Amino acid sequence: MNKEQKEELKEKLTRELEKVKTEIEELRELTKPIAPENAIGRISRMDAINNKSVNEAALRKKEERMKKLLYAQTKIDEGNFGKCLRCKNDIPFGRILLMPESTRCVNCAQ
C-alpha cells in the first residue's frame, strides 16, 4: 500500500468512525427502557419491547465495528497493515477501502 492509499484510507476511517458514532448514539436512544406506565396497549407494548431487542442487537454490532475501526486506525502505520493474518498475502486495497476493519483476504475470510 502506497502513501496516497494510506492517506485515502485514513480519511475513510475517520469518516466511518464518525458515521458509526452517530449510529450508536441513535441506537442508544432507541434502546432506552420502556416505562411500564406508558399508556400503550398490550400488543403495542410487546411490539415496542421486540423493537428494543432488535435495536439492542444492532447496537452491539455497531459497537463491535467501532472497536475494529479504532483498532485499524491504530495499526494503519505499521508495516504489516493490509496483510492477511492467515496467509500473509496482501489484502486487496479495494477490500480494505470497503471494509477498513478487514484483517483477512477474501479467500481466508470465507
C-alpha contacts under 8 A as a table, 3 or more apart, distances in Angstrom:
res1	aa1	res2	aa2	distance
1	M	5	Q	6.11
1	M	6	K	6.69
1	M	82	G	7.45
1	M	93	F	7.37
2	N	5	Q	5.37
2	N	6	K	6.35
3	K	6	K	5.09
3	K	7	E	6.28
4	E	7	E	5.14
4	E	8	E	6.19
5	Q	8	E	5.02
5	Q	9	L	6.05
5	Q	93	F	7.94
6	K	9	L	4.95
6	K	10	K	6.08
6	K	76	I	7.44
7	E	10	K	5.04
7	E	11	E	6.32
8	E	11	E	5.25
8	E	12	K	6.22
9	L	12	K	4.89
9	L	13	L	6.05
9	L	96	I	7.92
9	L	97	L	6.26
9	L	100	P	7.43
10	K	13	L	5.05
10	K	14	T	6.23
10	K	73	Q	7.21
10	K	76	I	7.79
11	E	14	T	5.12
11	E	15	R	6.27
12	K	15	R	5.14
12	K	16	E	6.06
12	K	97	L	7.29
12	K	100	P	7.98
13	L	16	E	5.05
13	L	17	L	6.00
13	L	69	L	6.85
13	L	73	Q	6.81
13	L	100	P	6.74
14	T	17	L	5.19
14	T	18	E	6.33
15	R	18	E	5.26
15	R	19	K	6.21
16	E	19	K	5.01
16	E	20	V	6.07
16	E	69	L	7.92
17	L	20	V	5.15
17	L	21	K	6.05
17	L	66	M	6.66
17	L	69	L	6.82
17	L	70	L	7.70
18	E	21	K	5.12
18	E	22	T	6.29
19	K	22	T	5.26
19	K	23	E	6.31
20	V	23	E	4.98
20	V	24	I	6.05
20	V	62	K	6.57
20	V	65	R	7.92
20	V	66	M	6.55
21	K	24	I	5.10
21	K	25	E	6.27
21	K	66	M	7.63
22	T	25	E	5.18
22	T	26	E	6.34
23	E	26	E	5.11
23	E	27	L	6.14
23	E	62	K	7.57
24	I	27	L	5.06
24	I	28	R	6.03
24	I	59	L	6.12
24	I	62	K	6.40
24	I	63	E	7.01
25	E	28	R	5.14
25	E	29	E	6.37
26	E	29	E	5.19
26	E	30	L	6.45
27	L	30	L	4.92
27	L	31	T	6.16
27	L	55	N	6.21
27	L	56	E	7.38
27	L	58	A	7.54
27	L	59	L	5.80
28	R	31	T	5.12
28	R	32	K	6.57
28	R	56	E	7.96
28	R	59	L	7.09
29	E	32	K	5.75
30	L	52	K	6.69
30	L	55	N	6.70
31	T	52	K	5.27
31	T	53	S	7.58
31	T	55	N	6.20
31	T	56	E	6.01
32	K	52	K	7.85
34	I	38	N	7.82
34	I	48	A	7.69
34	I	49	I	7.27
35	A	38	N	5.76
40	I	44	S	6.03
40	I	45	R	6.08
41	G	44	S	5.12
41	G	45	R	6.00
42	R	45	R	5.09
42	R	46	M	6.23
43	I	46	M	5.07
43	I	47	D	6.15
44	S	47	D	4.98
44	S	48	A	6.11
45	R	48	A	4.97
45	R	49	I	6.19
46	M	49	I	5.06
46	M	50	N	6.15
47	D	50	N	5.02
47	D	51	N	6.12
48	A	51	N	5.07
48	A	52	K	6.11
49	I	52	K	4.98
49	I	53	S	6.44
50	N	53	S	5.26
50	N	54	V	6.42
51	N	54	V	5.08
51	N	55	N	6.15
52	K	55	N	5.07
52	K	56	E	6.08
53	S	56	E	4.90
53	S	57	A	6.31
54	V	57	A	5.27
54	V	58	A	6.38
55	N	58	A	4.97
55	N	59	L	6.03
56	E	59	L	4.93
56	E	60	R	6.28
57	A	60	R	5.17
57	A	61	K	6.42
58	A	61	K	5.14
58	A	62	K	6.24
59	L	62	K	5.10
59	L	63	E	6.10
60	R	63	E	5.14
60	R	64	E	6.18
61	K	64	E	5.11
61	K	65	R	6.22
62	K	65	R	5.01
62	K	66	M	6.11
63	E	66	M	4.96
63	E	67	K	6.38
64	E	67	K	5.18
64	E	68	K	6.42
65	R	68	K	5.05
65	R	69	L	6.10
65	R	101	E	7.69
66	M	69	L	5.10
66	M	70	L	6.11
67	K	70	L	5.18
67	K	71	Y	6.13
68	K	71	Y	5.01
68	K	72	A	6.15
68	K	101	E	5.41
69	L	72	A	5.01
69	L	73	Q	6.12
69	L	100	P	6.73
69	L	101	E	5.28
70	L	73	Q	4.99
70	L	74	T	6.42
71	Y	74	T	5.23
71	Y	75	K	6.36
71	Y	101	E	7.73
72	A	75	K	5.08
72	A	76	I	5.90
72	A	100	P	6.78
72	A	101	E	5.65
73	Q	76	I	5.49
74	T	77	D	7.42
75	K	78	E	5.45
75	K	81	F	6.28
76	I	81	F	5.60
77	D	81	F	7.08
78	E	81	F	5.60
80	N	83	K	5.60
82	G	90	D	5.84
82	G	91	I	5.37
82	G	92	P	7.87
82	G	93	F	7.80
82	G	96	I	7.24
82	G	103	T	7.18
83	K	88	K	5.39
83	K	89	N	5.49
83	K	90	D	4.46
83	K	91	I	5.50
83	K	103	T	7.17
83	K	104	R	7.32
83	K	105	C	7.93
84	C	87	C	5.68
84	C	88	K	4.66
84	C	89	N	5.47
84	C	90	D	6.08
84	C	91	I	5.87
84	C	103	T	5.65
84	C	104	R	4.31
84	C	105	C	5.48
84	C	108	C	7.86
85	L	88	K	5.66
85	L	103	T	6.03
85	L	104	R	5.75
86	R	104	R	6.69
86	R	108	C	6.66
87	C	108	C	7.30
89	N	105	C	7.71
90	D	105	C	7.45
91	I	95	R	6.90
91	I	96	I	6.92
91	I	103	T	7.97
91	I	104	R	6.74
91	I	105	C	4.92
91	I	106	V	7.85
92	P	95	R	5.46
92	P	96	I	6.59
92	P	105	C	7.29
93	F	96	I	5.01
93	F	97	L	5.98
94	G	97	L	5.02
94	G	98	L	6.20
95	R	98	L	5.13
95	R	99	M	5.83
95	R	100	P	7.56
95	R	102	S	7.50
95	R	105	C	7.96
96	I	99	M	4.99
96	I	100	P	4.59
96	I	101	E	7.21
96	I	102	S	6.09
97	L	100	P	5.55
99	M	102	S	5.55
102	S	105	C	7.59
104	R	107	N	7.96
104	R	108	C	5.88
104	R	109	A	5.55
105	C	108	C	5.45
105	C	109	A	5.98
106	V	109	A	5.11
106	V	110	Q	6.54
107	N	110	Q	5.75
